[in-house]
Amino acid sequence: MKKKRLEVVAAINVGSDFLKMSIAQLNKEGTLNILEDVSLANNIGKDTYTSGRISPRTIKETCEGLKGFAALMQDYQVKTYKAIATSGLHEADNRDYIIEQIRLVSKIDVEIINNVQERFYIYKALRNYLAESDNIDLNDSIIVNITPGGVEVSMYSDQGLKFTEHLKLGPLRLREQLITLEAKTISFPKLMEEYIESKIYLLKPKIKKIQINKFIGLGGDLTTILEICKITDAAFISQERLAELYRQVREMNTNQMVEAFNITSGKAKLLLPSILILHSFLKTTKGQGIYAPKINIRQGILYGLLENHAKVTKPLQVENDVISSIWYIAEKYGVDKKHASFVEKMSLSLFDKSWKYHKLGNRDRLYLQVAAILHDSGNYVSFSEHGSHSSNIIRTQSIMGFSDQELELIATIAKYHTTRIPTYADRSYNVLSHHEKVLVSKLSAILKIAESMDISHMQKISDFEVVITEDILQLELISNKDIVLEKWDIMNNVEFFQEVMGIKIELKG
C-alpha cells in the first residue's frame, strides 16, 4: 500500500531588507519539520524609507529573487504557500505595481500586511515556542519585537495582554532617516539614542505602572547579538552583558564593527540602533536581561498553515491575546465593562443560535465580538451620535491580527448597533463590496438585538433560549426582573433582523 505523502508548505516574507522563505513538512502529530530556509538581501526598505518609492532596479531584483523561490517550491512540490510583504512594501507609494509585477514574473501572489497583522504572526510563533518551553511565560513581561521598519511593544500582566503599541522606530528606518546627520556630528550614537528616547518617552509611564520582571526580545538582529556575545546554549543576554556591548558599539563606526565582530556591513549598520533600542527599553524595567527566542514571522505563517491543515477549531492563546488587547482599548475609552461584557456574551450566543439563517464563519464571529466590546467606545467623544464616534475610534486602532479592511468592517458593524440601519447614503457602507455589505448588515442586526437586551445597562436578563418554528424565531428571555423596557427595545429592532436574515423574531411569554 502506497504511503500518503505528508504535505509540504512554504512561507515567504518580502521584508524590508531580505526576501526569506521557509519550506516545511506538516507532520501528522501537529508539528513542523523545516526542510529549507533561504534568504536574499534586498533594498526595499532602504528605497521606501528614503524616497517613499521602490526603484525599478529593486523591483527587478525582487521579482527575480522570488522567481527563484518559485522554482525551489516547485522542486519540493509545494502546493500550499503564503507570501506576505511587511512595512517596506506597505509604505511604498508604488506598492500596487510591484505586487502585480511579482505576480506576473514569479507567479507568486503576495499579500501586503499591516503592522498588527505582522505582530499576529510573530505572536503565533512565540506562543507555539512557549508551549514547548518551560523556561519562560508571559506573566509580568514586556515583549519588544524589532523589525527593520518598526518596534512592537507589548506588555503582559498575570491577567493577560495589557496593551500593545507600534513605533516607527526600526533599525533600518532609523539609519535611513538619520543618515544625513552622521557626517555632522562626532557623536552619532548619542544623537541616535536621544532620538530613540524622544520616541518612547510616552510609553515609559505605562511600562512603569506594571511590575515588569521579564524582558523578551524578538527580531533578526538579536540573533546577531547572540552570536557576538557567544551565547549558544540558552538564548538569554544578561543586563550586564548588553550594557557592556552597548558601551562597546557606541565608540565604533560601521567598519570597526565589521572587523571586531566578523559580521557583514549590512548587519553592522543595523547593530547599533538595535542595541540602543533594546538598552532604552530594558533600563525602564526590572528585567535581569533579555530572553531571545529565535523565532520569526515565517514560523507564525507556517503554524497558521498547520492549523488550517489540521482544521483546528478551538481558540488558541494568540486569539485570546487579541481579545485582551480589545479590552485594553475599551478601558482606555471608558467603556462600561459590565454592559460591554453582557452585549458580547449575548451577541455571540445569538450568532451561534441563529447560524442556520446567516451561515457566517468563525472569523466573522470574531468581528462581531470585537464590535460588541467596543460598540460604546464613542461615548468617550460624545453621547450624541456615539455610534459614529465608536466607528471612528475603531478604525484608527492598531488591533493585532486585523487588516485595515477588516477594521473598517468592524467599525461599520459597531456604527449600526443603535436604531440606525445601513443605507447607501452612508459612504462607509456604500463603498463596501456586495459580500461586505451583507456581512455588516447580518452582524449589526445581531448586535442590535444584543444591545437591546441590556438597554437599561442593568443586565436583567441572565440568558435566553431560541425556539424556531417554520419562519419564526422565538426568543425566550430568562429573567426574574421586570424587563418591559428590554422587550420594547428588542421589538424596535426585529424588523431589520427579519429583513436581513429572512426570519421573523417574536418574544415568547
N, C-alpha and C positions, 0 to 999 in steps of 0.2 A: 504494500500500500504506500503511495507516494505521500511524504510528509508535507503538510501545509507550510508554505514559506511565511515566516514572520514578516510583518510589514516594515518596510524601510521608509523613513520620512526625513524631511530636511527643514531646517530653519535658517533663514537668510536675514542678515541685518545690513542694510545700506546705511552705514553710520557716517559720522561727520569726518572721521579720519581713516576709517578702514571699511572695506567690504569683507564681511565674515559669514561663513556658512558652517553649520554643523549637520552632519548626516548621522542618523541614529536608527537603531533597530528597536522596535517596540516589542518587549517581551511579554509573554502570557501572564506572568505574575505581577504585571503593572509596573515594571521598571524599564529604564532606558539603557541601551548599550551604545555608546558613542563609537561610531565606525571611523569618522574622519572629521577633522577641524581644519578649515582653510581660511587664509586671511590675505588680503591685498590692500596696500596703502592707497589712499586717495586724497584729493584736495577739496572735497565737497564743503566741509566746514570752513576751511580757510577762505574759499571763494565767498560763501554766504555771509560769514561774519565780518568780512571786509567791504564787500560791494553789494551784498543783498541778492546777487545773481550768480549762478554757476556758469563758468566759462565753457565755450564749445569744446575746448581741449579736455576739460574734466568730464564733460558729458560723454565724449567719445571713449575715454579711458574707462569710465564706469560701465558703459554698455559692453565694452569688450571683456571687462573683468567678469561681469555677470553672464556673458555668453559662455565663458569658460566654466562657470559654476553650473550652468545648464547642462553642459556636456558631461560634467562629473556626475550630476544627478542621473543622467541617462545611463551612465556606466553602472550605477548602483540600482538601476531600475526603480527610482523613486517616482511614485505616482502621487503622493500627497506632500505638499510643502506649504510653507507660509513665509512670505518675504515682506519685511517691513522696512520703512525708512524713518529715521528719527529727526532731530531738530535741524540738522544740516540741510535736509531737503524740505522739511516742513516750513522753514522760514525763508526759503528761496522764492523770489518773485516769479521765476520761470519753472517752478516745480512741475506744473502740469505737462509741459512739453517734454520734460525729462522722463517722466513716468511713461509717457507714450512712446518715446524713443527706446526706452529699455524694453518695453513690451514687444516692439517690432523687431529689434535687433536680437535680443536674448530669449524671447518668448517667455519671459518671467513677468508675472503680474505683481507689482509692488504696491503695498498699501502704506500710505503716509499716515503715521500715527502721531498723536499729540503727547505732551509730557506725561499726562496722567495715565494714558494707555501704556506708555513705556514703563512707568512705575509699576503698573499692574503685573506685567510680565516678569519684571525683576523680583517682585514680592512673591510671585508664584514660585519662582526658582528658589527664593530664600525659604519659603515655607516648607518646600519639599526637602531642602537641605536640613532645616531644623528638625524635621520629622525623623531624620536618620542620624541626628547628632544629639548627644546628651550633654554637650559642653555648655551650651548657652540657650537661653529662652529670651523672649521679647519683653518680659516684665521689667518696668523701670529702665527702659532703654531708649537710646536715640539711634536712628539709622541715618547715615549720611551717604547718599548714593551719588557719586561723582561721574558725570558723563562729560564728553568733550564740550557740550554746549551749555550745561546747567548742573545745578546741585539740587537734589531732592532731599528734604529733611523731614523725617517722621519721628514722632515721639509716642512711646507706649507706656502706660501705667499698668497696674495689675488688673485694671478694668478694660484693657484693650487699647486700640489705637486712639490717641487723644487728638492729634492733629497732624497734618502733613502740608508742607509748603514747597513751592518750586521757586528757585532763584536762578536768574540768567547769569550764572557765575562759573561756568565750566572752564577748565584749564585752557582749552583751545580758544574759546571765546575771549578769555582774559588776555591771552597772548596777542591775539589779533587786534583787540580793541586798544591795548596799551602799547603796542609795538613802537609807535612813533615817539613815545616818551622815554624809551630805553636809552637812546643816544643823548638825551637831555639831562640825565642825572647820573651821578656816580653811585646812587643807592636805589637801583631799580627794584630789588626785592622789598625794600622798606616801603617804597611807593605802592607796589602791588599789594602788600599786606594792609596798608592803610585803605586802599580801595575795597579790598575784601571786607574789612571791618565795617566800612561805611554801608555795605550792602546787607550785613547780617545783624546790625545793631538792634533792629526792631524785633528780631527773633529772640534775642537774649533774655528779655523778661519772661517770655513763655517757657524757655528752657529751664530757667531758674525756679519756676513755680513747681516743677516736678522733680522729684528726687531721682536724678539720672545716675545710675550706677554702672550701666553697660553702654559702651560705645561700639556700634557695628558699622564698619566702613565697607562700601561696595564700589566697584568700578575698576576698570582695567589698569589704572595707574598704581593701584595697591599691589598688584602682582609684581610690578617693577620695584616698588618699595620693599616688599618682602625679600626679593632676590638681592637687593643691595644690602639689606640687613642680615643676609644669610640665614633667613628663617625658613626652614623646610618642614620640620615635624608638625608644629602647631601654627596655625595662621593667626598669630597674636603678636602685636607690636606694643611693647610696653611704652608708657608715657615718657619714661626716661630716654628710651632708645629713639623715639620720634623726636623729642626735644634736641637730642644730640645731632640727629640727621638734619633737623631744621636749622640749627646753628651752622652746620657744615655747608649746606647748599646756599645759605644766604650770602656767603662770601665767594660763590663761584659763578662763572659765566657758563654758557652752554658748552663750549669746547672743553673747559675744565671738568665738567660733569661727565662728558663722554669719556675722557681719559681716566678719570678717577674711578668711575663705576662700571666701565666697559659696557656702555649702553649706546644705542643709536642716537643720532642727533635729534630725531623726532621725539623719542622718549625723553631726552634730556630737556627739551623745550617745555614739555608738559609737567616735568617732575617738580620744578619749583612751585608753580601755582597749586599743584595738587597737595603738596606738603603744607603750604601756607593755609590752604582751606581747612585741611584736617586739623592742623595745630590750632587755628582760630576757634573751631567748634569744640575740640577736646578740652581746651582750657576753661570752657564755660560749664563743664560737667565735673562729676566726682569719679569719672571713669579712670581705671588704673592703666588703660591702654586701649588699643583698637583691635577688636575681633574682625578678621578679614577673610570671611568665607569666599573661596574662589568660585563665584557664580557669575553668570552673565545672562543677558536678555534672551539669547538663543535657547538657553536651558528652559526658561519660562515658556517660550513658544513651544518647545518640544513637549513639555509637560501638558500644555494645553491640547496639543495634538493627541497625546496619550489618553487624556481624559475623554476626548471625543471618540477615540478608537474603542475605549473600554466602556463607552456610554455611561460615564459617571453622572449620577443624578443628585447625589447628596451634596448639600452645601459644603464647600471647602473653607478652610480658615481664612484664605485670602478674600473670599466673598464676605466673610464676617468682618474683616478689616474694612471693607468698603462701607458696610452699614455703620460701623463705629465712626468712620470719618464723617458720615452724613449727620450723625447725632452731634458731632462736634460743631458742624456748621449750624445745626438747629439751635444749639445752646448759644452760639455766638450771636444769633439774631433774635434771641429771647423768645423762642417758641415755647408754648405751653406743653411741657413734656407729657403730661398725663393725657391731654387731648390728642396730641400727635400720635402717641403710642396706641391709643384706642382706635383712631382712624386707620392707622397702619394695620392693626390686627383685623379690623372689620373689612377693610379693603381686600386684604389677601384672602380672607375667608370667603368673601363674596366672589372673588375671582375664581377660587377653587370650586365653589359650589355651583357656579354658573358656566363652567368651562364648556359644556355642551353647546352653548349659544355664542361663544366668542372664539373658541378654538385657538387661543393665543398660547405662546410658549413661555418657557422659564425666564428668558431674557426680558420679555415683555412684562412678566410678573415683577421683575426687579425694577423696571421703570416705574411701575405703579407704587412699589414700596418706597422708593426714593421720593416720588411726588407726594405721597401721603405724609411722610415725615416732615417735608419742607413746605407743605401747602400754605401754611400760615406765616411763613418767614417774612412775608411782605408787610405784616403789621409793624415790623421794626421801622419801616419807612413812613407808613400812614395806614390808618384803619380804612380810609376811603380807597376804593379800588385796590384792595390789598392783594387780590388775585393776580393782577398785572404786576404789582411790585414783587410778589413772590416769584413770578416768572422771570423778571429781570435779574433778581438775585441768583436764581438757579443757573441761568445761562452764563453767568460770569464766574462761577465757581470752578475750581480745579478738583474734580471728583475722580478718584482713582478708578481706572478701568473703562471710562466712558469717552467715546469720541465726541467731537464738537457737535456733530449732528444728533447724537444720542442725547446730549444735554439739552439741545433745542427741543427734542421731543418731550423730555421730562418737564422742561419749563412750560411747554404748552399744555400738557396734561394738568399740571398744578394750576395753571391760569384759570381753567374751567371748573374748579371744584365748587364754585358758587353757583347761583342760579343762571349765570351767563352760559350760553351754549356756543359752540363753534359756528362761525359763518364765514363765507367767502369775503365779506367786507373786512374781516380781520386779517391783516397781512401775514402775521405769524402763522396763521392756519392756511391761508391761501397758497403760500409758497411751498407747502409740503406736497410730496407726491401723493398719488391716489392711495397707495398702501399706507402711507404715514397718516393721512387724514383719517382713514378708517381706524387705525390703531389708536390714535389720540382720542377719537370720539368714543371708542369702546372703553378705554381705560378711564377717561374722565367721567363717563356715565356711571362706572362702578364707584369712583372716588366721590361723586356727588351723593350717592346713597349712603356711603360710609360716613361722610361728613354730617349728613342729616341725622344719623343715628346718635350723634353727640352734639346736636345744635345748641344744647344748653351748657356744654362743657362740664357736665356733671357725671358722665359715664354711668347713666342709669341702667343701660342695657348690658346685661352680663354676657349674652350670646344670642344667636339666632339660628333657627332651623329653616331649611328650604324644602318645600314640597312642590313638585312640578306635576301639573295635570294638564294635558294637552297643550294649549298655548298660553297657560297662566303659570307664573312663578309666584308661589305664595311664600311670604316671609312671616315666620312666627317669631316674634320678638320675645326674648326671655328676660323678664324683669319683675321685681316686686315693688317697683316705684311707679309714680304717675309719669307716663311717657306720652301724654297727649301732644305735647309740643314736638317731640321727636317724630311721632306718627304723621303729624300735619306736614312737617318739612319733608319727610320721605315722599309723601304723596305729591308734593310740589315738583319732584324730580323724576317721577316714574314715567312720565310721558316721553322724555328724552331717552331714557333707558330702553323703553319699548321701541322707539323709533330706530335706535342703533342696533339693538340685539334681536329685534323681531319677536319678543315675548313680553307679555304684559305682567307687571308686578301688582300683586294685591297683598294687603296685610291680613293675616289670619288672626281671628279672635279680636 
